[in-house]
């Protein structure tokens, strides 16, 4: 039987409650809370939260006014207008929530995981603001982060994997495990349920603090939005139980799980077979770049041919295949690492070569992997395990600092696990990863189907399956890793650590096309156009037939993977994308993605955005190359 997140936390909370000393400590912590939250960070200004009683009175008054309006409408014979739930503002949802039940969603910064679990269960909440109560003389308290019930389960899962005991897990500090305040995603009271649901779906979050003039007025969850507009009488009582619940309670002893659909079974049948990736890279410098500098435009650059020497580029990249232990720590496996970095050109104004930092960062990634692989071979695989992308970035950054290389760059590093078919990556800034996949319209979900082009006019079912999140301080101002010669203590700095990176994983299927690139590609070529170029590459090399995947499936079933052709041709795809990015960057007649976003941010810009461009193109195949499988 599958247990829900709440059930798991309930069981753990029950065990914790048996410890009288822990329970007393938790009770003391709860009693000490006074209901005021203060926020001080990049995203949140400093202010005090409204006292709970005041908030409750205001909410009751608002509810009374609403009820009076409805009663008046009934007396006048009018049907009260009921707006769509998606159009209701979050302020109304928050008022209704606080009116029904006031719960202060906070936990002290010195609390433990044990305290957090008990607070979640006892107060029936999914998320809490972590507050600093160091200054006991003031009622105002500063928010330093957010922790959710999902975070608590992740902490426990990771700790169990690391072999920690139950006491070690429960005694971990919340402040070390929370989402830092500068990474908390928040909502505003004037935003609608529809807007907040979209944000939560896109970012995969279930708790959204609501910010009003620097104050966290409360935390909205998916459940709060679902329950809004339900009257208490619609949620309880005999009639509702008989209508909605009685016939749905209890499963028979013969209940079993259904077989997966045919298209899923086909994938599951080969899930234990390893996948392989063929890689191709291309790197174009800024078109107006020379050894003497960068021209602002074509006229400034002069009559010479456009730059083509990759050594002029401030981008850097690496691709490395190494052997390390898998997650079990018992089996050796080949891992493919890749990464791109975009050096920040403004360092030129300070007499610093922007190429130095990005090249050092990527070069040290490769050196670290080479050293780790050599260590594995020397020790027989007993002293090395897979290095995560974030850890690899952190080690490389440390070496770059120790070498006192001045500069900064964005960075995106990934690793492909061929056994589990997972691509893990960490990204800082505006480089990124996209995954393109053929998704049959007959089996695609409603959201993945192509609803803009009639089926008879479609050339293929190649879809954008995944797009990584970027990190920007503001428009055209990405977060970055950097070193000035000394540590930067300014909290509003653009510099980030590897631990601040957007780290995620995506499941990869055979036939997928993965594109990792710097912003030179994404600023100039729309993602749909990238997919079109990838489709042309597939058709030119006969990986698919007239945009369909039936022929490909039959070819795979017969054992033909076209692996060697893929390995030979994948560099062409990277070259095609770089070439398209350059063409668009020089075209002043059509607005690029960069220009469109600039105008949305009240910046006048038209045409393309000339820049360095680096592309790492990857094609997922079922067999390793050099098998003469053509």
ABEGO torsion letter per residue (X at the ends): XBBBAAAAAAAAAAAAAABAAAAAAAAAAAAABAGBBBBBBAABBBBBBBBAAAAAAAAAAAAAAAAAAAAAAAAAGBBBBBBBAAABBAAAAAAAAAAABBBBBBBBAABBAAAAAAAAAAAGBABBBBBBAABAABABBBBAEBBBAAAAAAAAAAAAAAGBBAAAAAABBAAAABBBAAABBBBBAABBAAAAAAAAAAAGBABBBBBBGGBBAEBBBAAAAAABGBBAAAABEAAAAAAAAAAABEBBAABBBBBBBAAAAAAAAAAABBBBBBBBBBBBBBAABBAAEBBABAAAAEABBBBABAAABABBBBBBBBBBBBAAGABBBBBBBBBBBBBBAAAAAAGBBAAAAAAAAAAAAAAAAAAAAAAAAAAGGAABBBBBAAAAAAAAAAAAAAAGBBEBBBBBBBBBBAAAGBBBBBBBEABEBBBBBBBBAAABBAAABBAABBAAABABABBBABBBBBBBABBGBBBBBBBAGBBBABAABABBBAAABBBBBBBBBBGBBBBBBBAAAAAABBAAAAAAAAAAAAAAAGABBGGBAAAAAAAAAAGBAGAAAAAAAAAAAAAAAAAAAAAAAABAABBBAAAAAAAAAGBBBBEBBBBBBBBBBBBBBABBBGAGBX
